[in-house]
């Protein structure tokens, strides 16, 4: 009998582009009779996350409440998903203390993966301190050699790149996007590598390095010719009308 929820199983169950399918898969997995109560409850925290992505916040909150009282890893997951729900709702002031509590609880439990997740969410919810929270996430990563946990480096560098991009620190953004690509090549998925290359090219275009950006976007188009973001960038780089906002 499983004693804890493995990240590899969650990776297989989640479809982040389709929270409806994700919620259904997670519900089926949680209903399997050979599950321990702890694993079943952990799966339910993820179903609550999927409900939140559908905008069904009251249902998600009720589901998380039904899992309490909780201790250990389950308590960390409940705090983290409550914070994520509030952020998705646009209630950042409510999200931040929940995520801070989740971060501290994850560290106490030795749950590095969840600690990095919490710090990464804090960087999104608490924009004025985004750099600080990202630094904390990287500090947590320094203590692990688990390849799946180290995959977080891709998202952390990418998020830092876009934060700097939005602040018009384009040189800093470029460095972060380069780091994201390097991390994707070491630890990431094919999708993460694709996004990292696209982000790097987008920043190069903003810096006026259109030829270098065009080379990357054309290589991406060869892989996924119908990708709307790539199509839009190719239009922008060839001075045609963009199909989406840059």
N, C-alpha and C positions, 0 to 999 in steps of 0.2 A: 504493500500500500504506500502511495506517495505521502511523504511527510511535509513537503513544501512544494510550492509552485516553481517550476523551472522556467527560466527566461526563454529557453529554446522553444518550449511549448507555447508560451505567449506570442513569440514571434510568428509561429505558424498559425495561430488563431486570429491575430489582428489583421484587419484590412483597413488601414488608416484612411484610405480613399472612400471607404464605404462603411460607416458606423452601424448601419442597419445589418449588414451581413456579419460584422464583427460581433454585435450584440447577440445575434442568433447563434453563432458558433460558440461564444462563451457560455451561453445558457445551456446548450447541449453538452458542452464539456463539464459544466458544473453538475449536471444531472446524472452523470455516469455513476453507477452504483459502487464502483470500487474506489471512489474518491474519499480521502480523509476529510473530516469536517474543516480542517484548516485550509487545505487546498481548495475545497469547494468555496470557502469564504473569500479566499484570495481571488479566485476567478470572478466572484461576484463583484469585487471592487473594480475589476476591469470592465465588467458589464455596466456598472454605474458610469464609468468613464465614457463608454460607447453611447449610453443614453444621453449624457451631457452633450456629446458632439452632435446629437440629434436635436438638441434644444429642450430635452425633456428633463429639466433640472429638478423639479419637485419629485419625480419618480426616482431620479438618481440619488437625491438626498435621502429619500425614504429607504432605499435599498441599503445605503451605507449605514444608516441608523439601525437597521435590522441586524447588522453584523456586530453590534456592540453589546456588552463591553468586550474589548479586545486588548491583547497585549502583544509584545514582540513585533514580528514582521507585519502581522495583520494590522496592528495599530498604526504602524508607519504607513502602510498602503492606504488606510482609511483617511488619515490626515492629508496625505499627498493628493488623493483624489478629491477630497473636499476643497483643497486649495485650487486644484486644477478646474473644478467646476465653477468656483467663484471667478476665476480668471476668464474662463470661457464666457461667462455671463457678462463680463465687463465690469465686475466688482473687484477691482484690483486692491483697494484698501482692505477688503475683507480677506482676499486671497493671501496677502503677504504674511500676516502672522501665522496662518495655518501652514504655509509652506516653510516658514522659518522653524516652526515646531516639528514639522516632518523631517527637515534636514537634521536637526539635533537628535531626534529620535532614531533616525537611520544610522547616524554615526554611533550612537550608544549601542545599537544592535549589531554593529559591524556590517551593515548592509550598504556596501559602497555603491552598488548600482543605483539603489534608491536614493542615496545621498546625492549623487551626481544629478539624478533626475530632478530632485527637489531644488538644488542650486540652479540648474538650468531653467526651471520654471520661475524661480525668483528673478533671474536675469530678464525674463520676459515680462513679468508682472511689475517689477520694481525698476522701471527704466532708468531713473537717475543713478541707481547703484548697479547697473547691469555689468559694468566692468568688474566691480568687486565680487559679485556673485559668480561670474564666470571664472575669475581667479580662484575662488573657493572650490568650484567644481574641479578645476584642473589640479588643485592641491589634493583633493580626494582621489583623483585618478592616479596620482603619483604613487599611491600606496597599493596598487594592484597590478598584476600581470595577466589578468583574465582578458582574452581578446574580445569577448562580447562586451565587457564593461568598457574596455578601451575604445570601442567603436563610438562612444559618446564624444570623443575628441572631434569627430567630424562635425557633429551638430553644434558643439560649443564654438569651434572656430568659425563655422558658417554664420551662426547667430551673431557672434562678435563682428564679423565682417559687415553684416547688414546694419547693425547698430552704428558702426563707424560710417558706413555709406550714407545712412540717413542724416548723420551729423556733419556730413560733407568732409570727413577726414578720409579722403579717397586713397591716400598713400597707406594709411593704417588699414583701411578696408582691404586693399590689395594684398597686403602682407597676411591678413587673417584668411582671406580666400585661398591664398597659396598654401597656408598651413592646413586648411580644410582639405584641399586636394591631396596633399601629402598623407594626411591621416586616412583619407578614403582609400588611397592606394594601398595602405598598410592593413587597415582594419575594416574598411567599409564594405557596403554592398554595391552592386552594380548601379542601383538607383542613386545611392549617395555619391558615387563617383560622377555620374551624369550631372547631378545637381551642382556638385562642386565645380565642374568644368564650366557649366553655364554661368554660375555666379562669377567666376573669375573673368570670363569673357565679358559679362555685363559691366564689370568694374573697369576693365580695360577700355571698353567703349567710352565710358564716362570720363576716363583720363585722356581721351583723344587718341588712344592707340588702336585705331579701328582695324588696321590690317591684321594685327595679332588676334584681335577679337573675332574677326571674320574667319580666320583659319580654324579657330576652335569651334565656332558655331557651325561651320560647314561640316566638320567632322562629326558633330552631334547630329546634324541633319541626316548624315549618311546612316546613322544608327537608328534614328527615330524621325523619319521625314515628316510625320504629321504632328509632332509635338508643338503645341501652340506657342509656347514660350520661345522655342527655337525659331519658329516661323516668324514671330514678331521681331526678334532680334535681327534676323537676316534682312527683313524689310527695312528696319532702322539703319542697319549698316550699309545697305545699298541705296539709301535715301528714298525708299518707297514708303508709303503710308503704313505705320505700325498697325497691327491688328488688335493689340492690347496696350494698356498703359505701360510705359517702360519702367 
